[in-house]
Amino acid sequence: MSIDACAELVKFGDPDRYLSVMAAPVGARDRLFVLYAFNLEIARAPWASKEEMIAEMRLQWWIDTINEIYKGNVRHHEVVAPLAEMIAKYNLPQALFIEIIEARRFDIYRESHSGMSAFDAYINATSGNLMRLAVMSLGAKDLDCVANFGYGVGIANLWRALPALYAAGRHPVPVTCALDRNAVAGGRVPENLSDALREISTSALSKVQAARKLRAQIPKPAVPAMLSGWQVSVPLTMVKVQPQNTLVQPLETSEFQKRLALLWRSSTSLW
């Protein structure tokens, strides 16, 4: 029942990842559903309350919960129980889970990242670590190409979320000088933000391309973990080419094209 609950959470809270899991062999789905449900719980926690302290407490609850799992204690929760079982079975690293949770503290507050190093660390900890855990849960080693691909996926997902984030008063993209917050709230992209979006997209695409050159390092049973990034090149390329339109254009293809691309990548293992 807990696996079913995780699948339902992902289906309605993270529909694209849900599609990627459903394209995977049946034997891989449970592990991916559990990890993605955990990720969804953590990603939602900073937004669960307007009170910063309450959001902090929710993330701290998860930190305490993960630490307890590694001590052999499992709290009663629809995601925690199957997660604890999976951690024990596949010996997943505690540090990667904690880093995911700690990084999400940034989402509680309205301050921007202090610079590109902090921004990259956030993307690596959230998206990169999730993909690393997914691959390891399916029996692969922790590889640099997985982290690089995860970085690209994290940037692509962030770009798609930017309109909502700026509308909520968040400023997740580091820029070289003060950002015109009224402009971004109205859907306009100031020059300094446009430059940052183009540069970050270019870097992320390079990481994705470098990761794909090393596809052969990923054993076939672990390929389903990489399918969550089946659309990664679309938003990255769109923003690289036209960063000024990032806040007003949909950064994705049609539903038919999305599903066709997923079918092709899952059937060929060419993530």
C-alpha angles and dihedrals in degrees: 000000000000091000090051089051091051091050091051091050092053094043094059101026102040107019097171093054088046090057091049091053093048088054089057126088112276093247092061099046101081094057094047094046091053094049094045091048089052090049091050092052091052095045091051097047097080090053097046093094139016086225108092093206092056091050089049090051092052092054091045089053088058093047090052090045094053092046090051092051089059089051091053099259119122123193120218104258133127093240100032097059098056091038091056090049092051094046090054095045098048100029095234116189116260093211094063092057093047092049091053091053096043092050091056090065085083090066092062094067137057097227117110125236114282091237145317094298091059091043093051091047090054093051093045093049096047108033099017095050092046092055092045090053092047092052093046091049087059093052105266129126123255100267133184091230089061092052091048092050090046090053091055092048090050092053092047092051091046092052090054090051097047098097091055093043094052090044087055091053096256123136109197100162117080114227133189097245140007113318121230096238094185089057095053091044086059094048097259121129114219118218096256091052091045090054092049093048092051094048095046092046091051091051093046092050089052090053091048092050092047091050092050091054086063097050091124090068091067112082113229095248089059097048093093088068089062095051092081085078096053091122097041098115095053102068093033092054094043092052093043091054099038110016091160089069097049096108098045108038128070107251095214143067127250119293090252092052091046093053093043091052091049091050091051095047094045093048094047098035086228097137 
